[in-house]
Amino acid sequence: MYLALLATVPLLILTVEAPALAENRPGVGEKCEPQKRKKRNSLLGSVLGSVAGTALGQAGVPSGIAGVYIPVGSLLSEAIISQLDCKEQVQAATATNEAVRGGVGTSSTWKSETRADVSGSSTVTAKNDRPDGTTCMTVSDVIIVNGEETTVPKTMCKAPGASGYTLAA
């Protein structure tokens, strides 16, 4: 009971602060990175953030919900990033995460919330294990912008002990 109550406080804080963070959204082609903010109440924020992260993680809440930062640069290729605005990059990165979680044959689609003529998908087409214990997946990203389709294959790898897949170099 108390844990659920404590978990709602950070969500309320994120709800109040999220519009302020969205005001400085990069345009098409700019990387979507977290905004720098002044530190205030850092101890309280740290404690509340930790509690919320633990509670949300255990509840299975995806990282794209509640304004949580998604590292698009480690999930999307430059060819995709260059055609999408910040919000679309987050949607594409979230689709990649969802597809990778499902494994080979899994697809995840998205439709832009900011531009009517933009959509995309990520599909896992193959999986292989490397001798060093790294697991890799081949993912095909497809985006459609103004009726033009762009398909970019990429390799996502997860090193032994890592918490998630990232774009292989």
N, C-alpha and C positions, 0 to 999 in steps of 0.2 A: 504494500500500500504506500509506504513512505517513499520507496524507490520510484514508483510511478509518479508520485507528486514531485519529487526532485527532478525527474527527467523532463517534466513539462516546463519547468522554469527556463532552462536554456532554449527550448523551442519558442517560448514566448519572446525571449530576448532576440533570437534570430529573426522572428517575424517582424519585430519592431525595427531591427537594424537592416534587414534585407533590402528594403526600398532604397535606403541611402547608398548601399553598395552597388545597386543596379544603375544608379545615375551615371556612373563613369564607365559604361560598357563600351569596349572597343568596337570598331566597325568591321566590315567584311575584310578578311585577310589578316587582321591583327590577332595575335595570340591572346587567349582568354586567361589572364593571370589574376590571382587574388589582389585586391586593392590594399595599399598600405593604410593603416589606421593608427591613430594615436593610442598609446597604451593607457588604459585607465582600469582601475580595479583588477589588475592582472592576476592577483591571487584568487579572487572570487571567480573571475572568468575562467581561470585554469581549472579550478575545482568543478565548477558547473559544466564546463566543456567536457571534462573527463567523465563525469557522471553521465552526461547526455550521450557521449560517444559510446560508452559501455552499454548503456540501456538500449540505444538504438541499434547497435551492432548485434546484441543478443536477441532483439526483437526482429531482426532481419530486414530493417529498413534500408533501402538502397541509398547509396551515397549521393545520388542526384536529387534527393528530397531534402527539404528543410534548409536549402541554401548551403549545403556542404560543398566545399571546393573539390572539383574533379580535375586532376592534372592532365588536361587535354594533350599537351605536348608529348606525354609518354604513351598516349594511346592512339593518336592520329598522325598520319603522314602530312608533310608540308603541302602536298598536292590537294589534300582535302581541306586543311586549315585555311589555305589561301582563298578558298571560295565561300567560306562560311563566316557568319558573324559570331560573336561570342556565345550567344545563347544556342545557336545551331551547333557550334563546336561541342558544347556540353551535351546536347542531345545526341550527337554522333558518338561521342565518347561513352555515354551511358549505354547506347545500343551495342557498342563493341563489348563492354563489360558483360552485358546480359547474354550476348551470343556466346562469348567465351565460357561463361558459367554453364551454359547448356551443352557444350561440346560439339563434336562433329555433326554437321547437318542442321545446327540451330541457326535461325535467322532472327534478327530483331530490327524492326523498322521504326522510323520516326518521321514526323512532318513538322516543318518549321512553325514556330509560334509567332515569328516576326515577319516572315515573307511567305506569301501564298504559293509561290512557284518554286519552293525549295523542299525537298524531301530526301530520304536516304535509307540505307539499310546496311547491316553488317551480317555476313554469313561465314560460319566456320566451315572450311572445306577439307581440312586435314589436320592430323595431330601426329607428332613424333616425339620420341624420347631420345635425348642425346646421351652419349656415354658418360658425361660428367654429371648426370642426374637432372639436367635441365629439361623441362617439358616445353615444347613449342607447338603452336597452332598456326595454320595458315588461315587468314581471315580476308575475305573480299569485301571491301567497302565500295558501295555504289551511292553516288549522290546525283540528284537531278536538280539543276539550276536553270531556270528559264527554258525548260524543255531539252537542255543539253545534258546527256548522261556522261558521268565520269566514273570509271571503275579503276580502283587501285588495290592490288593485292598487297598484303603486308604479313609479316611474321611477328607473332606475339609470343614471348617466352616468359617462363616462370622458373627462376633459379631455385634449387633446393632450399627450403626454409623461408622463401619469400612469400609474402601475403597475397600477391596478385601478379597477373601478366602485364608486361610492358612491351612496348614496341622494340623489336630487336634492331640493332644498328646495322 
